[in-house]
Amino acid sequence: MGFLLLAALISLQACSHVPQQLRDGPPVCPTPVEVRADIVQHIGTTVRWGGTIAKIDNQPTNSLLELVSRPLSSSGRPQETDASNGRFLVLIEGFLDPIVYAAGRELTVIGQVQGLEQRTIGEYRYNYPMLHAQQYYLWQPRQSLQPDPFYYPAYPWPRHPYGHYWQ
């Protein structure tokens, strides 16, 4: 009986696809749009946000990342979608290599809302919610599925075992 219980616990652990760094995040949190609309109410709130890195700026003691917000999947990974809740800034202590944390990579962050910082996107003035990161996870690049140019199905027509040779 004990063996079955141990096997069940191991299989449940194997099903968990949320990275360890992201498991302590809040179950429900405001979006960047909601925070921008009422910053006073949300200062100090812990959130779990994610998105695509737009820029990184290494400062003397920390790194500041600009992210384009994306909705998160159940695993905490930003979804591949054009839907966005705006942009936000993340302050991470220490140095992050800009080659590794490059524009286009996906990042999920657990952090506290610190306030708004006004910057420009082109010439447009934009109020960025600012997070101080407590935990973060850089996702591996997605594998693009490219069709094999040399693949030829053995039976291209399911009803005819010899495919187009039957005709």
N, C-alpha and C positions, 0 to 999 in steps of 0.2 A: 504494500500500500504506500509506503514511504517513497519507493522508487517512482511510482506513478505520479505522486504529488511533485516530486523533484522534476520529473520530465515535463509536467504541465507548466511549472514555473519557468523552466528554461525555454520552452516553446513560446510562452507569452513574452518573455524578454526578447526573444528573437524577432517577434512581430513588431516590436517598438521601432519605428523609423525616425523618431524625433531625436536629433543629436543631443548628447548629454548636456551640452552648454545651454540648450534651449528649453530643457524640461521644467525649469523653475519659473518660467514666464507666467504672467497673469492669464487666466482663461479667457477673460473678456477685457478689452481695453479700447479707449477712444482712438479714432483714426487721426492722421495728421490734419485732415480738414476740420474735424471737430476741435482739435487743440488750437488750431489757428483762429477759429471763430471765438473761442473763449479761453484765452491763455491763463487768465487769473485762476480759474477753477481747476486747471490741470497741472499747474506747477507742482513738482514733486511726485506726480503720478508715475508709477512704473508701467511701462508699455512694452509690448513685443511687436516691433515693426520690421519690415524687410523690403528689399527692393534691389534695384540695379544701381551700381556705383556709377555716378556721373563724373566725379572729380575727387581727387585726394590732395590735401595740402599738409605736408609735414612741417610742423612747427618745432621750436627747440626742445620741448618736453612731451609733445603729444602729436596726434594726427587728427585732422579734421576731414571727414568724408561727407560728400554731398550725395544723397541717394534719391532716386526717383522711386517713390513708394509704389509697391505692388501688393495686391491682396495675397495673404499667405495660405498655403495648402494646409491640410491637417498635420503634415510633418513639420510645418514651420518654414518651408521653402517658398520663396516668392514664385507666384504663378507666372507662366508664360502667357501674358495677356497685354493688351494695350490699355487696359483699365488702370487708372492711377489715382491715388489720393493726394497727389501733389508731390512736393519734394520736402526733404528734411535733412538736417545736419546731425552728424554723430561725432562726438568728441571721444577719442580713444587714447588712453594714456600710453606713451611710448611711441616707438617708431614702427610704421607699417611700410613695407617695401612697395613703392608705387608700381612695380612690375607685377607683383603678385596681386595686389589690390587694385587692379587696373580697371579702367572704365569698361563697363559692360559685364563685369562679374557680379554675381548675386551674393548678397549679404543679409543676414537676419541678426537683429540686435535686440537685447533686453536692456533697457536703461530708463533713467528718470528724466522727465521733461524738465528742462532748465529755464526755458523762456523762448522768446522769439528773437531772431536776428535778421535784420533787413539787409539784403544783398540784391544784386541785379543778375538777371538772366538776359544776356544781351543788353538791351537798354531798359528792360522791364524791371521795376522794383518789386521784389518778392519777399514776403515774410516767411522765413524758414523756422519751423519748430526745431529747437535744439535739444538733443538728448546727450546725457552723459552715460556712456556705455558701462554696463556692469558685466555683461556677457555678450559675446558675438560669435557668429559662425559664418565662415566663408565657404560657400558651396562649390563643389567641383563643377567645372564647365559641363554643360549638357552635351551628351553625345548626339550628334545629328545622324539621323538614319538616312543613309544614301543608298539608293538601289544599286545592286551589283550590275555593272554594264554587261557582264559576261553570263549572267544568269539566264537560262532558258528552261522553262518548266517542262518536265517530261511529258505531261499531258495538258497542253494549253486549253483544250476544250473538254470540260468535265464530262460531256455526254459521249464524246468520241475518243476512244483510247488512243487513236493515232493522230489526234489533233487535226491540223490543217492538211496533213498528208492523206487523210481519209477522202477528201473531196476530190 
